[in-house]
């Protein structure tokens, strides 16, 4: 995993955060996504918690935090543009973000895809 760019959606808690930690420890450049920037910063701190103080500045360069709401089409477009500007390659994508208990509704993304 050394040097690979790995995107983990839903990476602020649970399985996503644990996955990001393991990948970070294995040397990957970890790309975290969050809806809430405060929770995102906490996730970054969690990844860096086991890093010796003298290495934090260097190791933090391998962690990238982006805002993404997977239920919002505009957020997805902005995120995609930002990722394309920031990285030459994405080597691995782990789609962990979940949507739970959302009632069905016709949205812009849905109508754009179907019609």
C-alpha positions as CSV (number, residue, x, y, z in Angstrom):
1,X,0.0,0.0,0.0
2,X,3.1,2.2,0.3
3,X,2.5,5.4,-1.7
4,X,-0.9,4.4,-3.1
5,X,-3.7,7.0,-3.1
6,X,-6.7,5.4,-1.3
7,X,-10.1,7.1,-1.1
8,X,-12.3,6.0,1.8
9,X,-15.8,7.4,1.9
10,X,-17.6,7.4,5.3
11,X,-14.3,7.6,7.0
12,X,-15.1,9.6,10.1
13,X,-16.2,6.7,12.3
14,X,-16.8,3.0,12.5
15,X,-15.5,0.6,9.8
16,X,-14.5,3.5,7.5
17,X,-12.3,5.1,10.2
18,X,-10.7,1.8,11.1
19,X,-10.1,1.0,7.4
20,X,-8.4,4.4,7.0
21,X,-6.2,3.8,10.1
22,X,-5.0,0.4,8.8
23,X,-4.3,1.8,5.3
24,X,-2.4,4.8,6.8
25,X,-0.3,2.4,9.0
26,X,0.5,0.5,5.8
27,X,1.9,3.6,4.1
28,X,-1.0,4.6,1.9
29,X,-1.9,8.2,1.1
30,X,-5.4,8.2,2.7
31,X,-8.2,10.4,1.4
32,X,-10.9,10.9,4.0
33,X,-14.3,12.2,3.3
34,X,-16.7,13.9,5.7
35,X,-20.0,15.7,5.8
36,X,-19.0,17.5,9.0
37,X,-15.6,19.1,9.0
38,X,-15.2,18.9,12.8
39,X,-15.7,15.1,12.7
40,X,-13.3,15.0,9.8
41,X,-10.6,16.8,11.7
42,X,-11.2,14.4,14.6
43,X,-10.7,11.5,12.2
44,X,-7.4,13.0,11.0
45,X,-6.3,13.4,14.7
46,X,-7.2,9.8,15.3
47,X,-5.0,8.6,12.4
48,X,-2.1,10.6,13.7
49,X,-2.6,9.6,17.4
50,X,-0.1,6.7,17.1
51,X,2.6,8.8,15.3
52,X,5.6,10.0,17.2
53,X,5.5,13.8,17.7
54,X,8.6,14.4,15.6
55,X,7.0,12.6,12.7
56,X,3.5,14.2,12.8
57,X,4.3,17.0,10.3
58,X,5.7,14.6,7.7
59,X,3.1,11.9,8.2
60,X,0.2,14.3,8.1
61,X,1.1,15.0,4.4
62,X,-0.3,11.5,3.7
63,X,-3.7,12.4,5.0
64,X,-6.2,14.4,2.9
65,X,-9.6,15.5,4.1
66,X,-12.4,16.5,1.8
67,X,-16.0,17.4,2.4
68,X,-18.5,15.1,0.6
69,X,-22.2,14.5,1.0
70,X,-23.0,11.4,-1.1
71,X,-26.7,12.3,-1.1
72,X,-26.1,15.7,-2.7
73,X,-25.3,15.8,-6.4
74,X,-23.6,19.3,-6.2
75,X,-21.4,18.0,-3.4
76,X,-20.4,15.0,-5.5
77,X,-19.5,17.2,-8.5
78,X,-17.4,19.6,-6.3
79,X,-15.7,16.7,-4.7
80,X,-14.9,15.1,-8.0
81,X,-13.4,18.3,-9.4
82,X,-11.3,18.8,-6.3
83,X,-10.0,15.2,-6.4
84,X,-9.1,15.5,-10.1
85,X,-7.2,18.7,-9.4
86,X,-5.4,17.3,-6.4
87,X,-4.4,13.8,-7.4
88,X,-3.0,12.3,-10.6
89,X,-4.3,8.9,-9.8
90,X,-6.7,7.2,-7.4
91,X,-5.4,3.7,-6.9
92,X,-8.1,2.3,-4.6
93,X,-11.7,3.5,-3.8
94,X,-13.5,2.1,-0.8
95,X,-17.1,3.2,-0.9
96,X,-18.1,2.9,2.7
97,X,-20.4,5.9,3.1
98,X,-23.9,4.7,3.9
99,X,-27.4,6.2,3.6
100,X,-29.7,4.8,6.3
101,X,-33.4,5.3,6.6
102,X,-33.8,7.8,3.8
103,X,-37.3,7.9,2.5
104,X,-37.8,7.6,-1.3
105,X,-38.0,10.8,-3.2
106,X,-37.4,11.9,-6.7
107,X,-34.3,14.0,-6.7
108,X,-32.3,15.8,-9.4
109,X,-29.7,13.1,-9.6
110,X,-32.4,10.4,-10.0
111,X,-34.2,12.3,-12.7
112,X,-31.0,13.2,-14.6
113,X,-29.9,9.6,-14.7
114,X,-33.3,8.1,-15.7
115,X,-34.5,10.8,-18.1
